[in-house]
Amino acid sequence: MTDSHTLHSINLAAVSPMLIEGRRIMSGINKLPVSTLQRPEAIAVGKLGLAGDEQADPTVHGGLAKAVYAYPLEHYPFWQQACQQHGSRHAGSALHHGMLGENLTISGLLEQHAYVGDVLEFADCRLQITEPRQPCFKFQAHMDMRLAVKLMAQSGHCGFYLAVLQTGTLRAGESFRILPGPRELSMAEAFRRRLRRLD
């Protein structure tokens, strides 16, 4: 894995139904890559997120503070191995970018080095880190693993949400700079605190 700050993929989904324990649940978790290193299409970024992306439950993902969800590419081997070990239907095939429900698959910025208030500055837009992702039953069903939520909690591989400070466009292959905020609370620590409150 590279240490450079790189956007590897932009992933979008329309809201569609999932069957979870016999119930039909609407979700936008099934993100697929639309801008990749091989095909770096420009995607418009508005205040409420990426053009073409939808969210079923804006209390979980969406709105100004959670307009975009980023996930580190460095965590993909962990989930690939977890799928193998726990008999997920995704075992045996490479997990595509967007599989963790993220809009942006990035490298070079992990949760312990990402802080509330930090800004990711791209060529044509700026995104500000707001809070860690909290896994839910839809994530568990999507990954086809009963322990998916527990594994994310134990590993701290949660990714983080971003607010859009400056609208514009993004494309895969771009690098980004980190403009430090107050540096008082990392995503790793914010995630641990959130989990303690839920215990």
N, C-alpha and C positions, 0 to 999 in steps of 0.2 A: 504494500500500500504506500501511496505517496503522502508526504507531509504537506504538500502544497494545497492551498484552498481552492478546490475545483468543484464546479457543478457538472456532474456526470450525466444526469438525466432529469427531465421534467416529466412528471407523471400526473395524469388527469383521469377523472371518471365522472360519468353521469350517475345520478342516484338510481339504484336498481334493487329489486327484492332479493333477500337472502332467506333461506329456510333454516331457522335455528330452533331445534327441539320442537319441530312441528309448527312453529309460528312463522308467518311471513313478515320479515322485518326489512324496512327500507334502509339502504346504506350507500355511501359513496366511497367505501374503503377499497374497492377493487380497482386501484389505480393502475393504469398502463402507460408505458413510456410513449410520449409523443414528440419529444425532442431528445435525441441521443447524440453521442459522439460521432456516430456514423451519419446521422441525419439531424444536424443541429438547427431545427426549425425555431424561429423566433416566436415566443408566446407572450401575449400581452399580460401585464400585471396591473390590476386595479386595486383600489383600496380594500375591496372585499375578497381579493384573491386572484387566481389565474383564470384567464378566459377559457371557458369550456369545462371548468371544474365545478362540481356540485357537492353539497353537504346535506345529509338528511336531518341531522340534529345539530343546529348551530350552538347549542349549549356545550357541545363536546368539541366540535371543530367548525370554525367559521366565525363571522363577525370581525370587527376591526382588530381585536387583539390576537385572534387565532386565524388570520386570513390564509396563511401558508404554513405547511408543516414540512420540516426538513429532517432528514435522517442520514446518519453517517454510513457510508458504504463500508467502512471498516467493520461494522457489526454483522454484515451479511454472512460471513463464514460461521459465526455463532448460530444463526438461525438455520443455516443449511444443515449443520450438524444436529441441531435440535429436531428438525424435521425427520432426519434419519433415525435418531434414537427413539423418538416417540411415535413412530409409525404414521406420520402425517401423509395425506395423499400427495403432498408436494415433495416427498422423499424421492430421490432418484432422478430429479431434474433440477437444473440450476434455477434458483429463485430470480425472477426478473425484477428489475428496478421498479419501485412502486409497490412491491409485494407487502411491505410493512405499512402500507397506507399513506406513504409520504408523497408530497408534491415534488420535493426536491431531494434527489439523492446526491449527497455531497461527500467530499473527503477533506481531511485535514483539520476538522474541528469536532472534537468529541465533547461529551456533556461536561466533563470536569474542567474544560477550558472555555466553555460557552457560558456567558453571564447575562443575567437580566440587564437589559439596557444596551448591550453591545449591538453594534450595527454591522451588517454584512453589506458592503458597498460593491455593487456590480457596475458594469460599464454604463447601464442605462436605468438602474433603479437601486433603491436602498431599502433593506429589510431589517427590522429591529427585533431582537430576541425578547420574548415576553415570558414564556412559561414552558415547563416540560409537558410532554404528552402523558396522559393517564390511560392505561390500557383498559379495555372494557370487553364485555361478552362478545361483541361483534368481531373484535380482533381475534379472540380465541376461536370463534367459529371459522373465520377466514383462514387462519393458520392451520385449522383442523388438528388442534392440540389442546387437550384439556388443561395442560399446565402452561399454556402460552402466557397468560397474564402473570402467573407466579414467576416464570422464567424472566420476563421483562423486569419485574420488581426486584428479583434477586441480582440480576446482572447490571441493572441501571442503564440498560441500552434503550432509553426511552425516546431519544430525539427531542426536538423542541419546536414550538410554535413561533411564528414571526408576524409582526405587524408591518404593513407597507407604509414606510415613511415617504418614499418617492416612487410614484407610479412610472411605468415605462415598459420595457420588454426584457425577457431573459431568453438565453439559448444555451443548450448543453455545450460544454467545452469551455465556458467562461471561467475565469478565475475571479476571486473576490478578495477584497481587503477587509480586515476586521478593525472597526473604529471602536475603541474601548469605551464602555459606559462607566458607571461608578465601581464596577467590579466587586460588589458586596455579596452577591448570591449567585453561585454557579448553578447550572441546570442539574448537575449531579446532586448537590445539596438540596435544591428546591424539590427534587423528586423524592429524596429520602424523607424530607419533612412532610411532604404530602402523604406518603405512605404511612408514616407514623400517626398522622391524624386519622387515617382510615382504620387503623388497628383497634 
